[in-house]
Amino acid sequence: MSTVLQTYGLTKAFGSKLAVDHVDMTIEQGDIYGFIGKNGAGKTTLMRLVLSLALPTSGSYELFGAAPTAQSRRRIGSLVETPGFYKNCSAQENLTRFAGLYGTDLSEVKDVLGLIGLEGTGSKKAGKFSLGMKQRLGIGIALLNHPDFIVLDEPVNGLDPAGILEMRNLIQSLNRERGITFLISSHLLDELSKIATRFGIINNGKLVEEIRSEDLRNRDGNRTRFVVNDPQAAREALLPAAGAENITVRDHALLVQGQTGDVPRLNRLLVEAGIEVSSISHENSSLESFFMERIGR
């Protein structure tokens, strides 16, 4: 599988603050890459770097397996922050104007209009559109350039449930039917978990982890939660049996990965170590809980 985006120690500093801190990110062809992080973690800054909207302080990146060029940048569509369009023009008029700017055949405007679900808006001015319609128009404008890779910064932020569903269906359709690769940031982790094939977690500018969605699902389905009186002592007691990489401490609970069949033995080890175990349960971790573990909260 070919690589669409690869970054090498990509860094952006604003004074003494590293907004993006030596990030090595890999996005493969066909991915819907969910980019997760708190406000100010560096998501938008990294997107702006790979879109050439900002210059890196150090590090580099490749697009489609090579150093970025004007030609490879034309293969990228984006919707970062506020969609840009002509507010006093209809959806079709907007697409027609942008098609002229991009050198796109005007016959494609009708197809794009239908693809984004705005064919029934007639002469309604884009400035009067709902937020979801504006987001879809922004994606429609990006599609006119026939992108292989689309970067979306918070595309469902502020949308109502119907708008979120429409956006989700559009992204999945473009990925499945046109083979478009996506890099998407969102605060709605549950929604992102429904479409992403791969996740990247960024915290304080650092890429903490990358994980495929199937690996996250497998991880979630095989974890045991021990509520104990002394989590640190409990962790030490289970280290020889479970391994440090499989044990997470959260509040007064110990989360043990991949040892479901050994629960009686693990419980016995805790009791023998003088640990009080108040409950044992099987836990299906969400993307949100996985994210919180990885950023240390």
Buried (B, 14 or more C-beta within 10 A) or exposed (E): EEBBBBBEBBBBBEEEEBBBBBBEBBBBBBBBBBBBBBEEBBBBBBBBBBBEEBEBBEBEBBBBEEEBEEEBEEBBBBBBEEBEBEEEBBBBBBBBBBBEEEEBEEEBBEEBBEBBBBBEBEEEBBEEBEBBBBBBBBBBBBBBBBBBBBBBBBBBEEBEEEBBBBBBEBBBEBBEEEEBBBBBBBBBBEBBBBBBBBBBBBBBBBBBBBBBBEEBEEBBEBBBBBBBEBBEBBBEBBEEBBEEEBBBBEEEBBBBBBBEEBBEEBBEBBEEBEBEBEEBEEBEBBBBBBBBBBBEE
